[in-house]
């Protein structure tokens, strides 16, 4: 006997859903006659983003930051986690090494000032000389 994992619908409902979507999948387009049942596309006033790997973020960059600043802050946050704060320079470097961060991040963290506590990744990014978000008032 095979298990279905954590699927809440069950095999019968799976087959029913597959049958319902079969025409749309084969047509590779929407096939509903009623437009109000179609999902809405993103609005014209919403920024376009590029989610391709190894490319800079082109949309949604906050004021005061470049796309490279956003990428750096994101990568630091990913490798540091939340449990490290408040942290000094040594704790940041240890957390980066412990989480197998790329060597360039560890080397960059080596440039943090000694004897200073950092409450979050924003303060670390600012101390490294990179742009941070500026609040609009």
C-alpha positions, 0 to 999 in steps of 0.5 A, spaced: 500 500 500 502 506 498 501 513 502 499 519 499 503 523 504 500 529 507 495 531 501 489 533 504 485 532 498 486 524 497 487 520 490 479 521 488 479 529 488 486 529 485 483 525 479 477 530 479 481 536 479 486 533 474 480 532 469 477 539 471 484 542 469 485 538 463 483 542 457 486 549 460 493 545 460 492 542 453 490 549 450 496 552 454 491 558 455 485 560 459 478 557 457 473 560 461 467 563 458 466 568 464 472 573 465 471 574 472 473 567 474 480 568 471 485 571 475 487 578 475 494 580 472 498 584 476 497 592 476 500 597 471 502 601 478 506 595 480 514 594 479 516 589 475 521 584 478 526 580 475 527 573 479 532 570 474 538 567 478 544 571 478 541 577 475 540 584 479 533 585 482 530 590 477 524 592 481 522 593 488 528 596 490 527 601 496 529 608 496 537 609 498 539 602 496 541 600 489 540 593 487 546 590 489 545 593 496 539 589 496 542 583 494 548 583 499 543 585 505 538 579 503 544 574 502 547 576 509 540 575 512 540 568 509 546 566 512 546 570 519 539 568 521 535 571 527 538 568 533 545 571 532 543 578 534 545 582 538 552 581 535 559 584 535 564 583 529 566 576 532 559 573 532 557 575 525 563 572 522 562 566 527 555 565 524 557 566 517 562 561 518 557 556 521 552 557 516 557 556 510 556 563 507 561 564 501 568 566 503 566 573 500 561 575 505 566 572 511 571 577 508 566 583 508 564 582 515 572 582 517 571 589 515 566 591 521 568 595 526 571 592 533 567 593 539 560 595 536 554 591 537 549 590 531 541 589 532 540 587 525 542 586 518 540 593 516 546 596 521 551 591 519 550 593 512 550 600 514 557 599 517 560 596 511 558 602 507 552 600 503 546 603 502 540 602 507 533 604 506 531 611 507 524 612 510 519 617 506 516 622 511 
